[in-house]
Amino acid sequence: MEIASDTYKTLSKPSEEILFKEKKSKFFGYAFPIQSEDEVKPLLEEIKKKHHTAGHVCYAWQLGIKTQNYRANDDGEPNNSAGMPIYGQIQSFEVTNVLVAVARIFGGTKLGVGGLISSYKTGAQMALESSKIIEKIIQVQFALFFEYAAMDKVMRIIKQEQLSIVSQKMELDCKIVISVRKNDEEKIHGIFSEMHTIKIKPVS
């Protein structure tokens, strides 16, 4: 049985601004790590402010790890000549939780749909190439409930299995929230479930 991957690729920080020129048109490309759709609009507004002479700020974003949600926007360019080529690069680099935007300043010569597709694709590709792409591990969290007397046992397992502690409350009734790698979820749940003095619950 093949183990499903419990890692995904994203950006560690926003890319540098890149510039690609085609027949005097300038294409400024950017890539940003994002956690929610709410972050998209402010980032685009920032780019528009920076390049107030840009006729179009086209973009695509993708969010989600198991199930992915995406949007591509041509911002007034001919249909599918900008947003989808940018989105194609997000897929090509296999990154998620990312926004890629390309601002175009018209240089006086029309590029045609083919020229636009190629230019937006290159702008997005260069922005992603200049980004630091990192691999992240999908983590799940469990809450452990136990009496103080079981503390040593719990801590020994946490150390043995190299689990990270997210939070802890140490009183007569203790509660520790641990972070577990997705692929180890069943194994860790099993270890703690077998210990009758400890209750384990997933944290949603």
CORNORLIN-V420000 format. One record per residue. N is the residue number from 1. PSI is psi in radians with two decimals (999 if undefined). D_LAST is the distance of its C-alpha to the last C-alpha in Angstrom with 1 decimal. Layout:
n: {N;N}
psi: {PSI;PSI}
d_last: {D_LAST;D_LAST}
This chain:
n: {1;2;3;4;5;6;7;8;9;10;11;12;13;14;15;16;17;18;19;20;21;22;23;24;25;26;27;28;29;30;31;32;33;34;35;36;37;38;39;40;41;42;43;44;45;46;47;48;49;50;51;52;53;54;55;56;57;58;59;60;61;62;63;64;65;66;67;68;69;70;71;72;73;74;75;76;77;78;79;80;81;82;83;84;85;86;87;88;89;90;91;92;93;94;95;96;97;98;99;100;101;102;103;104;105;106;107;108;109;110;111;112;113;114;115;116;117;118;119;120;121;122;123;124;125;126;127;128;129;130;131;132;133;134;135;136;137;138;139;140;141;142;143;144;145;146;147;148;149;150;151;152;153;154;155;156;157;158;159;160;161;162;163;164;165;166;167;168;169;170;171;172;173;174;175;176;177;178;179;180;181;182;183;184;185;186;187;188;189;190;191;192;193;194;195;196;197;198;199;200;201;202;203;204}
psi: {2.26;2.36;2.24;2.53;2.38;0.52;2.79;2.80;2.42;-3.01;2.53;-0.50;2.94;2.61;2.95;2.78;2.32;2.71;2.22;2.30;2.43;2.02;0.88;-0.14;2.47;2.34;2.02;2.13;2.52;2.59;2.37;2.48;2.38;2.73;-0.34;2.83;-0.45;-0.39;-0.30;-0.93;-0.87;-0.64;-0.72;-0.69;-0.64;-0.77;-0.74;-0.64;-0.72;-0.70;1.21;-0.23;-0.01;2.25;-0.47;2.37;1.70;2.66;2.95;2.58;2.76;2.35;2.62;2.70;-1.06;-0.95;2.29;2.51;2.33;2.85;2.52;2.36;2.23;-0.18;0.88;-0.17;2.84;2.55;2.23;0.32;-0.14;-1.06;-0.83;-0.71;-0.62;-0.78;-0.63;-0.61;-0.61;-0.73;-0.70;-0.65;-0.07;0.76;2.71;3.03;0.92;2.54;2.28;2.22;2.53;2.12;2.33;2.25;2.05;2.37;0.16;-0.28;2.22;2.46;-0.30;2.83;-0.76;-0.73;-0.66;-0.82;-0.84;-0.71;-0.76;-0.65;-0.79;-0.73;-0.77;-0.74;-0.78;-0.65;-0.75;-0.61;-0.54;0.02;2.75;1.92;2.25;2.75;2.25;2.62;2.34;2.20;2.58;2.73;2.50;2.54;2.31;2.26;2.26;2.90;2.74;-0.56;-0.44;0.04;-0.83;-0.76;-0.84;-0.82;-0.59;-0.77;-0.74;-0.71;-0.83;-0.80;0.03;0.88;2.64;2.48;2.19;-0.77;2.77;2.52;1.95;1.75;-2.70;-0.75;2.09;2.69;2.21;2.31;2.18;2.69;2.25;2.42;2.36;-0.78;-0.25;0.06;-0.90;-0.73;-0.84;-0.70;-0.73;-0.78;-0.86;-0.55;-0.55;-0.27;1.95;-0.30;0.00;2.37;2.36;2.30;2.44;2.52;2.13;999}
d_last: {27.3;26.1;22.9;20.7;20.6;17.5;19.2;20.0;22.7;22.7;25.0;25.1;26.9;29.0;32.1;35.7;37.5;39.6;42.7;44.1;47.5;49.0;52.4;52.0;48.6;46.0;42.4;40.0;36.7;33.4;30.0;26.9;23.4;21.0;17.3;17.8;20.7;21.6;23.0;25.5;28.1;28.8;29.3;31.7;33.5;34.1;35.7;37.8;39.0;39.9;41.8;43.2;45.8;43.3;43.8;40.5;37.1;35.5;32.0;29.1;25.4;22.6;18.9;16.2;16.0;15.8;17.1;19.2;20.4;23.7;26.7;30.3;32.8;36.6;37.3;40.8;41.8;43.0;40.3;38.2;40.4;37.8;34.1;34.0;36.0;33.6;30.6;32.6;32.5;28.7;28.7;31.6;30.0;26.7;24.6;21.5;19.9;23.6;26.3;29.9;32.7;36.5;39.0;42.5;45.7;48.5;51.5;54.1;54.0;52.0;49.9;49.5;46.4;46.7;47.2;44.2;41.9;43.1;42.9;39.4;38.3;40.2;38.8;35.1;36.0;37.7;34.8;32.4;35.1;35.4;31.6;30.0;27.7;25.2;23.0;19.4;17.3;13.9;11.6;8.5;7.6;8.6;10.0;13.7;15.8;19.6;23.0;24.8;27.2;24.6;23.9;26.3;24.9;21.3;22.7;25.0;22.3;20.3;23.6;24.7;21.7;21.5;17.9;16.9;16.0;13.7;14.8;16.9;18.6;21.8;23.6;24.9;21.4;19.4;15.7;14.8;11.6;12.5;12.0;13.2;14.9;13.5;16.9;16.8;13.5;15.7;18.4;16.5;14.7;18.2;19.9;18.0;18.0;21.8;22.3;22.8;22.6;19.0;15.8;12.8;9.3;6.2;3.8;0.0}
